[in-house]
């Protein structure tokens, strides 16, 4: 299978930043920090993939490497089939990069003026630039605001313009760093919808985004890499990562005619970690069971079989996945104790 992005053993180290006093007192001290440590990943074409991790985990460094802005110390990487060391110019022509860095825009130019300036850096002719900018402004619904000065824009419009700039060359792959940083919930939701619906589903682009927003990662990414201290800890869909990390399944059962002796019997059943029982105040014959089961395909069926044989009527049964926030916290906590 041809991948849009593929890396093997990708490693990057930096010299630790020091104060002037440290440089004077210890001029030969060159302590290094490993930002990325043997990164292996594969991103399919047309996939919306996220790199998820806390601040300082190595997310932005990875995007800079794949965008050929910095060079690795070890390992290999291919973007759109091109080697990042041998064919950096070919990679730059086939990718876009969008960050929330407002200082890279010209505040006294309009949104359109900014896009026109950056289009010249792609050697676009005036007619090509005008056509492409109009297409992008329509995609992002920025036509009415296009000729306003950049400094008058809300944070949400600035983020949209950053995405628009990254799409000027109509890239096959778009790298996005913290797409909803500092946005209010409604503006963030709009940006996510735009990325998922317009860029991926309609235009078929491959998106690789860095975020530490768990809600964002779960909502729009169909593949995740969880990274911490330069190492990828888990890879897969959100559901696959949950299964790899968590050892329990949580179910809510609504039942009728559950007797005390049956409740005690199922509490002692193998595979049940925790069980809570809540009778309905207005109808004591109906109650709710919250059950935490060890992950085993027969545990739930055995529980249901026990209840049915005892004459308990099962009204409803729902499975609740562990929130990605809890999974992430568990992963990072384990890593800190390693």
C-alpha positions in Angstrom: 0.0 0.0 0.0 1.2 3.5 -0.9 1.1 5.8 2.1 0.8 9.6 2.1 3.2 9.8 5.0 5.6 7.1 6.3 8.4 7.3 8.8 10.9 4.8 10.3 13.1 5.5 13.2 12.7 9.3 12.9 14.8 11.0 15.5 15.6 14.6 16.3 17.7 16.1 19.1 18.2 19.7 20.1 20.8 21.5 22.3 19.2 22.5 25.5 18.5 26.2 25.6 20.7 27.9 28.3 20.8 31.2 30.0 23.7 33.7 29.4 25.0 32.9 32.9 25.1 29.2 32.2 27.0 29.8 28.9 29.6 32.0 30.7 30.1 29.5 33.6 29.9 26.3 31.6 30.9 27.2 28.0 31.5 23.5 27.0 28.2 22.2 28.4 26.1 21.0 25.5 23.2 19.1 27.0 20.9 17.8 24.4 17.2 17.0 24.5 15.7 14.2 22.3 12.5 15.7 20.9 11.7 12.7 18.7 13.0 9.2 19.5 12.6 6.6 16.8 9.2 7.6 15.4 7.5 4.9 13.2 4.1 5.8 11.6 2.1 5.3 8.5 -0.7 7.6 7.3 -3.0 6.4 4.5 -3.9 8.7 1.6 -7.2 10.6 2.2 -7.0 9.9 6.0 -7.6 12.5 8.7 -4.9 11.6 11.2 -3.9 13.2 14.5 -0.8 13.3 16.6 -2.0 13.7 20.2 0.1 14.6 23.2 0.8 17.0 26.0 2.8 20.2 25.5 6.4 19.5 24.7 5.7 15.9 23.5 7.2 16.4 20.1 4.1 17.1 17.9 5.3 20.4 16.3 8.8 19.0 15.8 7.4 16.1 13.9 5.4 18.3 11.6 8.4 20.5 11.0 10.4 17.5 10.0 7.8 16.2 7.7 7.4 19.6 6.1 11.2 19.7 5.6 11.6 22.8 7.7 14.2 21.0 9.9 16.4 17.9 9.3 16.4 14.7 11.3 19.4 13.3 13.2 18.5 9.8 12.3 15.8 7.7 10.6 13.9 8.1 7.3 10.6 9.6 6.2 8.6 9.8 3.0 5.9 12.3 2.3 3.8 11.7 -0.8 6.4 9.2 -1.9 9.3 11.6 -1.7 12.3 11.2 0.7 12.5 14.2 3.0 16.3 14.3 2.7 16.6 13.7 -1.1 13.5 15.5 -2.5 12.6 18.4 -0.1 11.5 20.7 -3.0 9.1 18.0 -4.4 7.6 17.7 -0.9 7.2 21.4 -0.5 5.3 21.5 -3.8 2.8 18.8 -2.7 2.1 19.9 0.9 0.6 22.7 2.7 1.3 23.9 6.3 -1.2 25.7 8.5 -0.4 27.0 12.0 -2.1 29.4 14.3 0.8 31.8 14.3 -0.7 35.2 13.7 2.6 37.0 13.5 3.4 35.4 10.1 0.6 37.5 8.6 0.8 41.1 7.6 -1.6 42.9 9.9 -2.0 46.1 7.7 -3.0 44.0 4.7 -6.4 42.6 4.1 -7.1 38.9 4.1 -7.1 38.9 0.3 -3.9 41.0 0.2 -2.2 38.5 2.5 -3.2 35.6 0.3 -2.1 37.5 -2.8 1.3 38.1 -1.3 1.8 34.4 -0.3 0.6 33.3 -3.7 3.5 35.1 -5.3 5.9 32.9 -3.2 4.4 30.0 -5.1 5.3 31.7 -8.4 1.6 32.0 -9.3 0.6 34.4 -12.1 -1.8 37.1 -11.1 -4.7 35.3 -12.9 -3.8 32.0 -11.3 -3.6 33.6 -7.9 -6.9 35.4 -8.3 -8.7 32.2 -9.4 -7.3 30.1 -6.6 -7.9 32.8 -3.9 -11.5 33.1 -5.0 -12.0 29.3 -4.8 -10.5 29.2 -1.3 -12.4 32.2 0.0 -15.6 30.5 -1.2 -14.6 27.2 0.5 -14.0 29.0 3.8 -17.0 31.4 3.4 -14.7 34.4 3.7 -15.9 36.4 0.7 -17.5 39.2 2.8 -14.5 39.6 5.1 -11.8 39.2 2.4 -11.1 42.9 2.0 -11.1 43.8 5.7 -7.7 44.4 7.3 -6.2 41.4 9.0 -6.0 43.1 12.4 -9.8 43.5 12.5 -10.4 39.8 12.2 -11.7 37.6 15.1 -9.5 34.7 16.2 -11.8 32.3 14.3 -11.4 34.1 11.0 -7.6 34.3 11.5 -7.6 30.5 11.9 -9.6 30.1 8.8 -7.2 32.4 6.9 -4.3 30.3 8.2 -5.9 27.2 6.7 -6.6 29.1 3.5 -3.0 30.1 3.1 -1.9 26.5 3.6 -4.2 25.5 0.7 -3.0 28.1 -1.8 -1.0 25.6 -3.9 -3.9 23.0 -3.7 -1.7 20.5 -1.8 -2.4 16.8 -1.6 -1.3 16.8 2.0 -2.0 19.4 4.6 -0.2 19.7 8.0 -2.1 21.5 10.6 -0.7 22.5 14.0 -3.3 23.2 16.8 -6.2 24.2 14.4 -8.6 25.4 17.1 -6.1 26.9 19.6 -7.7 29.8 21.6 -11.1 29.5 19.8 -14.4 29.5 21.5 -16.5 26.3 21.3 -18.6 27.4 18.4 -15.7 28.7 16.3 -13.7 25.5 17.1 -16.7 23.4 16.0 -16.9 25.3 12.7 -13.2 24.7 12.0 -13.5 21.0 12.7 -16.5 20.6 10.5 -14.7 22.5 7.7 -11.6 20.3 7.9 -13.6 17.0 8.1 -16.4 17.8 5.6 -14.8 20.2 3.0 -11.1 19.2 3.0 -11.2 15.5 3.6 -14.6 14.2 2.4 -15.2 16.6 -0.5 -11.7 17.3 -1.7 -10.0 14.0 -0.6 -7.0 15.6 1.0 -4.8 13.9 3.5 -4.8 15.8 6.8 -2.2 15.4 9.5 -2.9 17.5 12.6 -1.2 18.0 15.9 -3.4 18.7 18.9 -3.7 18.2 22.6 -7.4 18.8 22.5 -9.0 15.4 23.2 -12.5 16.3 22.1 -11.1 17.5 18.8 -9.0 14.3 18.3 -11.9 12.1 19.0 -14.5 14.0 17.0 -12.6 14.3 13.6 -9.6 11.9 13.5 -10.0 8.4 12.1 -6.5 7.5 13.2 -4.4 8.7 16.2 -0.8 8.5 17.3 -0.4 9.2 21.1 3.0 10.7 21.7 4.9 11.7 24.9 8.5 12.7 25.4 9.3 12.0 21.8 8.0 8.4 21.7 4.8 7.1 20.1 3.0 5.1 22.8 -0.2 4.0 21.0 -1.5 4.0 17.4 -4.8 3.2 15.8 -8.4 4.4 15.7 -9.8 5.9 19.0 -11.7 2.6 19.5 -8.6 0.5 19.0 -6.5 2.6 21.4 -9.2 2.3 24.1 -9.1 -1.5 23.7 -5.4 -1.5 24.0 -5.3 0.7 27.1 -8.4 0.0 29.1 -9.0 -3.3 30.9 -12.7 -2.8 31.6 -16.0 -2.4 29.7 -18.8 -0.4 31.2 -22.5 -1.3 30.7 -25.7 0.2 31.9 -28.6 -2.3 32.2 -32.2 -1.4 33.0 -33.9 -4.4 34.5 -37.2 -5.5 36.1 -37.8 -7.9 39.1 -34.2 -8.1 40.3 -34.2 -9.8 43.7 -31.6 -9.2 46.4 -30.3 -12.8 46.3 -29.7 -12.5 42.5 -28.0 -9.2 42.9 -25.6 -10.8 45.4 -25.0 -13.7 43.1 -24.0 -11.6 40.1 -21.8 -9.4 42.3 -19.7 -12.5 42.9 -19.6 -13.6 39.3 -16.2 -13.9 37.7 -15.2 -11.0 35.5 -17.3 -8.3 37.3 -15.0 -5.6 38.6 -17.6 -3.2 40.0 -21.4 -3.2 40.2 -23.8 -0.6 41.4 -27.6 -0.9 41.8 -30.1 1.9 41.7 -33.9 1.1 42.1 -36.3 3.6 40.6 -37.9 5.7 43.3 -41.4 5.6 41.7 -41.3 2.0 40.6 -39.2 -0.3 42.9 -39.6 -3.3 40.5 -37.4 -1.5 37.9 -33.8 -0.7 38.6 -30.6 0.3 36.9 -27.4 -1.7 37.0 -24.0 -0.1 36.2 -21.5 -2.9 35.6 -17.8 -2.8 35.0 -16.5 -6.0 33.4 -13.1 -7.3 32.6 -12.6 -7.3 28.8 -13.7 -10.8 27.8 -16.2 -11.6 25.1 -18.2 -14.1 27.2 -18.5 -12.0 30.4 -21.5 -9.9 29.3 -23.3 -13.0 27.9 -22.8 -14.9 31.1 -24.2 -12.0 33.1 -27.3 -11.7 30.9 -27.8 -15.5 31.0 -27.7 -15.5 34.8 -30.2 -12.7 35.0 -32.6 -14.2 32.5 -32.5 -17.7 34.2 -33.4 -16.0 37.5 -36.5 -14.4 36.0 -35.1 -10.9 35.6 -36.5 -9.0 32.6 -33.9 -6.9 30.8 -35.5 -3.7 29.5 -32.4 -2.1 28.0 -28.6 -2.6 27.8 -26.1 0.1 26.7 -22.3 0.0 26.4 -20.4 3.1 27.3 -16.9 3.6 25.9 -14.3 5.0 28.3 -13.8 8.7 27.4 -10.6 9.4 25.4 -9.7 11.8 28.1 -9.5 9.0 30.7 -7.5 6.8 28.3 -5.0 9.7 27.6 -4.6 10.4 31.3 -3.9 6.7 32.0 -1.3 6.5 29.2 0.6 9.6 30.4 0.4 8.5 34.0 1.9 5.1 33.1 4.6 6.8 31.1 5.5 9.1 34.0 6.0 6.1 36.3 8.0 4.2 33.8 
